[in-house]
Amino acid sequence: MAGMLHIWSFNWNYLSMSFHFRLWMPYAALRFTTRGSRNRVNKSLIQTQVNTGFLRHRRVIRKRNSGMYDLKRFMGSATLVAGAALAVSAPALAETMEGALVHAYLNNPQLNAQRAQVRVTDEGVPQALSGYRPNVNVSVSGGYQYTNTVVAGVPISQAQTPRAVALTVGQTLYNGGRTGNSVRAAESQVSGSREALRSLDQTVLLQGATAYMDYLRDAAIVEVQKNNVRVLEQTLKQTQDRFDVGEVTRTDVAQSEASLAAGKTQELTAEANLTATRANYRRIIGKEPQNLQPGSPVDRVLPPKLGSAIELSLMENPNVTASMHGIDVSYLQVKVAEGALLPTISLQGIVQQNDQQSPTVGKTFNAAGLLQMNVPLYQGGQEYSLIRQSKETLAQQRLALEMTRDQTRANVVQAWGQLDAGKAQVTSANAQVKASEIALNGVREEAKAGQRTTLDVLNAQQALVTARVALVTAQHDRVVASYAVLNAVGRLSPQVLRLPVTTYDPSVHYHQVRDSWAGVRTPDGRWSSFWTFRLLHSRHREFCPAACFCAERWRIF
């Protein structure tokens, strides 16, 4: 039963419904037909075929000439599908699950913010590498000096303009390994941030798949409830006609009216749920849902057994790998703290030019090279406290890794159980729908013979509606559970899903900034400064109370 999913196809007729559901690899198709002796028309079969991981759509025209029920006095049969959610007309621009996930992957603001956070973390590496590089400073001084001195009763006045220029170059030769350990810690932080980004990638894709299926489910439920109201209206009309000729009592009419009122309430509730789902879809995917095609599970890329899924998750789940990098960072921070107890050796060169520093000296030139060693003996005990604190942090990170592994294992088992339950629920719900249809037809025939009451017919009708809603929900849960398993394992990525999108590569920015010695521009050319702010302010002649306002309004960051 594993594979793609035939989702939500309805055949409606007077007081009866027929629901088709199939699991079939590798197709996911939506089928809708018109049944009835009077209204036989041609309808289309929208078939979505998986070919090398991508969904290709083709439209197949299939003639349906079979009839199921003769509705005799009433409306004839009406074919109704799940509205926009199931794309009855199957336009060329119909939205697929893959297209929605691609849009979410490219435009989700939370995901883009996390990518920016990774770029922020990348800058920690060149900051740590700066410890290997020299420090160069230039100092310039100049001024005016006036001196009035009285010597043996004779005043002597002198005016000078002292000037000085100095160039200082410093290079750290050894600092207890703090620079090297800081660089390795920064690199581990970059790796951890990439795993956090990968975790958010999976979260967004899972949210996107869930939002997609939520909309399909709620749209289908709305159609179920709308058609239930239409059937109940026909039932009320028929009951009223029978009451007029004395075949039933006023009680039967009241029962039909009550069922119709309850059906309208359920319809309004379903429409409210669909409105909320549409808003959530817009928030996650980034656009309004239109002509959504059927979704399908991703069983083809899941591990074959629960044991292999657990084993794979402990190696590939981004939360686990991020915790591992966190241990590396904490261990290197201990080494950095211990480096404060070791001596520091540095080399310093000074070149200085002085003019008119005193009345008797006109110009001087100094050049010096110094080798300095600083050995810390005792600095109040702060460095020892930092070492102990870093070691406790390391122990905490190790415990956090064990917690993360246990949580990951539990998530995989839970998601796998939900997937198995979803498969069984789809099968049982499908059987429930078929049995409810048979029961409704039997109750209706018995009511015609006087062996059943109107209430029995209404109860059977409501049981069929409940079964159809349960089947729609089970289909939704089945697809979402497959994505949840892939997310728990750690493989819910555009590459595994084979989405037609260029994935974001965080290493590109890392290599662009890692060996950068100078520059204020970001690799993509964006930059900001006080002068940018002033330029925009003067150009637009508007008072800007905060730089963040200007950045948001004029997009300078």
Residue pairs with C-beta under 8 A, 6 or more apart in sequence:
1 23
1 423
1 427
2 23
2 25
2 297
2 299
2 423
3 23
3 24
3 25
3 26
3 297
3 299
3 300
4 23
4 24
4 25
4 26
4 27
4 28
4 48
4 50
4 296
4 297
5 23
5 28
5 294
5 295
5 296
5 297
5 475
5 478
5 479
6 20
6 21
6 22
6 23
6 24
6 27
6 28
6 29
6 30
6 31
6 294
7 21
7 28
7 30
7 86
7 216
7 294
7 295
7 296
7 475
7 479
8 21
8 30
8 81
8 82
8 85
8 86
8 216
8 220
8 294
8 472
8 475
9 19
9 20
9 21
9 30
9 31
9 32
9 33
9 81
9 86
10 17
10 18
10 19
10 32
10 79
10 80
10 81
10 82
10 223
10 224
10 227
11 17
11 18
11 19
11 20
11 32
11 33
11 34
11 35
11 68
11 77
11 79
12 77
12 78
12 79
12 80
12 227
12 231
13 35
13 36
13 68
13 69
13 71
13 76
13 77
13 78
14 69
14 71
14 74
14 75
14 77
14 231
14 234
15 231
15 234
15 235
15 440
15 444
15 457
15 461
16 69
16 437
16 440
16 441
16 444
17 227
17 437
17 464
17 465
17 468
18 35
18 68
18 437
19 430
19 433
19 434
19 437
19 468
19 471
20 31
21 426
21 430
21 433
21 471
21 475
23 423
23 426
25 299
25 300
26 49
26 50
26 300
27 47
27 48
27 49
27 50
28 48
28 50
28 55
28 294
28 295
28 296
29 45
29 46
29 47
29 48
29 294
30 45
30 46
30 81
30 86
30 87
30 293
30 294
31 45
32 43
32 79
32 81
32 86
32 88
33 43
33 64
33 79
34 40
34 41
34 43
34 64
34 77
34 78
34 79
35 64
35 66
35 67
35 68
35 69
35 77
35 79
36 67
36 68
36 69
36 70
36 71
36 76
36 77
37 67
37 70
38 71
38 76
38 77
39 76
39 77
39 78
40 64
40 65
40 67
41 64
42 61
42 62
42 63
42 64
43 62
43 64
43 79
44 59
44 60
44 61
44 62
44 90
45 59
45 60
45 61
45 62
46 57
46 59
46 87
46 90
46 293
47 57
47 58
47 59
47 60
48 55
48 56
48 57
48 96
48 293
48 294
48 296
49 55
49 56
49 57
49 58
50 296
50 300
52 498
53 497
53 498
54 98
54 498
54 500
55 96
55 97
55 98
57 90
57 94
57 96
57 293
59 90
68 77
69 77
71 77
74 234
74 238
75 234
78 227
78 230
80 223
80 226
80 227
81 88
81 223
82 216
82 219
82 220
82 222
82 223
83 219
83 222
83 223
84 219
84 289
84 290
84 291
84 292
85 215
85 216
85 218
85 219
85 220
85 289
85 292
86 216
86 219
86 220
86 292
86 293
86 294
87 94
87 95
87 291
87 292
87 293
89 291
90 291
91 291
93 290
93 291
94 291
94 292
94 293
95 289
95 290
95 291
95 292
95 293
96 292
96 293
97 209
97 212
97 293
97 295
97 296
98 497
98 499
98 500
100 208
100 211
100 212
100 285
100 292
101 205
101 208
101 209
101 212
101 494
101 497
101 499
102 494
102 499
102 500
102 501
103 285
103 286
103 287
104 111
104 204
104 205
104 207
104 208
104 284
104 285
104 286
105 111
105 201
105 204
105 205
105 208
105 494
105 499
105 501
106 501
107 286
108 204
108 208
108 284
108 286
110 200
110 204
111 200
111 201
111 204
114 196
114 197
114 200
115 197
115 504
115 506
117 193
117 196
117 197
118 190
118 193
118 194
118 196
118 197
118 506
118 509
119 506
119 509
119 522
121 189
121 190
121 193
122 190
122 506
122 509
122 510
122 513
122 514
123 513
124 186
124 189
124 190
125 183
125 186
125 187
125 190
125 510
125 513
125 514
126 513
126 514
126 515
126 516
127 186
128 179
128 182
128 183
128 185
128 186
129 179
129 183
129 514
129 515
131 172
131 175
131 178
131 179
131 182
131 183
132 172
132 179
133 517
134 169
134 170
134 171
135 168
135 169
135 170
135 171
136 167
136 168
136 169
136 170
137 167
137 168
138 165
138 166
138 167
138 168
139 164
139 165
139 166
139 168
140 164
140 165
140 166
141 162
141 163
141 164
142 161
142 162
142 163
142 164
143 161
143 162
144 159
144 160
144 161
145 159
145 160
145 161
145 162
146 157
146 158
146 159
146 160
147 157
147 158
147 159
147 160
147 359
148 155
148 156
148 157
148 158
149 155
149 156
149 157
149 158
150 156
158 359
160 356
160 359
161 355
161 356
162 354
162 355
162 356
162 357
163 354
163 355
163 356
164 352
164 353
164 354
164 355
164 357
165 352
165 353
166 350
166 351
166 352
166 353
167 350
167 351
167 352
168 348
168 349
168 350
169 348
169 349
169 350
170 346
170 347
170 348
170 349
171 346
171 347
171 348
172 179
172 344
172 345
172 346
173 345
173 346
173 347
174 343
174 344
174 345
175 339
175 342
175 344
175 345
176 338
176 339
176 340
176 341
176 342
176 343
176 344
177 335
177 339
177 342
178 335
178 336
178 339
178 340
181 332
181 333
181 335
181 336
181 339
182 332
182 336
184 328
184 332
185 328
185 329
185 332
185 333
185 336
188 325
188 328
188 329
188 332
189 325
189 329
190 510
191 325
191 328
192 322
192 325
192 326
192 329
193 506
194 506
195 318
195 319
195 321
195 322
195 325
196 318
196 322
197 504
197 506
198 318
198 493
199 318
199 319
199 322
201 492
201 493
201 494
202 318
202 487
202 490
202 492
202 493
203 487
204 284
205 483
205 487
205 492
205 493
205 494
205 497
206 483
206 484
206 487
206 492
207 284
208 284
208 285
209 295
209 479
209 480
209 483
210 480
210 483
211 277
211 280
211 281
211 284
211 285
212 281
212 285
212 289
212 292
212 295
213 295
213 476
213 479
213 480
214 277
214 280
214 281
214 476
215 274
215 277
215 278
215 281
215 289
215 292
216 292
216 294
216 295
216 476
217 472
217 473
217 475
217 476
218 270
218 273
218 274
218 277
219 274
219 292
220 472
221 270
221 273
221 274
221 469
221 472
221 473
222 267
222 270
222 271
222 274
224 270
224 465
224 468
224 469
224 472
225 263
225 266
225 267
225 270
225 465
226 267
228 263
228 266
228 267
228 461
228 465
229 260
229 263
229 264
229 267
231 461
232 256
232 259
232 260
232 263
232 458
232 461
233 260
235 256
235 259
235 260
235 454
235 457
235 458
235 461
236 253
236 256
236 257
236 260
239 248
239 252
239 253
239 256
239 454
240 253
240 256
242 248
242 252
243 249
243 250
243 252
243 253
248 454
252 453
252 454
252 455
255 454
255 455
255 458
256 454
256 458
259 458
259 461
259 462
278 288
278 289
281 288
281 289
282 288
282 289
295 479
296 479
297 478
297 479
297 481
297 482
297 483
298 482
298 483
298 486
298 497
299 482
301 486
301 491
301 496
301 497
302 309
302 482
302 485
302 486
302 489
303 309
303 312
303 489
306 412
306 413
306 416
309 412
309 416
309 485
309 488
309 489
310 409
310 412
310 413
312 489
312 490
312 491
313 320
313 408
313 409
313 411
313 412
313 488
313 489
313 490
314 320
314 405
314 408
314 409
315 490
316 489
316 490
316 491
317 408
317 488
317 489
317 490
318 490
319 404
319 407
319 408
320 401
320 404
320 405
320 408
320 490
323 397
323 400
323 401
323 404
323 405
324 401
326 397
326 400
326 401
327 394
327 397
327 398
327 401
329 397
330 390
330 393
330 394
330 396
330 397
331 394
333 390
333 393
333 394
334 387
334 390
334 391
334 394
336 390
337 383
337 386
337 387
337 389
337 390
338 387
340 376
340 383
340 386
340 387
341 376
341 383
341 387
342 376
343 373
343 374
343 375
343 376
344 373
344 374
345 371
345 372
345 373
345 374
346 371
346 372
346 373
346 374
347 369
347 370
347 371
347 372
348 369
348 370
348 371
348 372
349 367
349 368
349 369
349 370
350 366
350 367
350 368
350 369
350 370
351 366
351 367
352 365
352 366
352 367
353 363
353 364
353 365
353 366
354 363
354 364
354 365
354 366
355 362
355 363
356 362
356 363
357 364
376 383
408 488
411 488
412 485
412 488
412 489
414 488
415 481
415 484
415 485
415 487
415 488
416 485
416 488
418 477
418 481
418 484
419 478
419 481
419 482
419 484
419 485
421 477
421 481
422 474
422 477
422 478
422 481
423 478
425 470
425 474
425 477
425 478
426 471
426 474
426 475
426 478
428 474
429 467
429 470
429 471
429 473
429 474
430 471
432 467
432 470
432 471
433 464
433 467
433 468
433 471
435 467
436 460
436 463
436 464
436 467
437 464
439 460
439 463
439 464
440 457
440 460
440 461
440 463
440 464
443 452
443 456
443 457
443 460
444 452
444 457
444 460
446 452
446 456
447 453
447 454
447 456
447 457
483 492
486 492
486 496
493 503
494 501
494 503
495 503
509 523
512 523
513 523
520 527
520 529
521 527
526 556
526 557
528 551
528 556
528 557
532 556
533 544
533 547
533 550
533 556
536 544
536 550
536 554
536 556
537 543
537 544
537 550
540 554
544 550
544 553
550 556
551 557
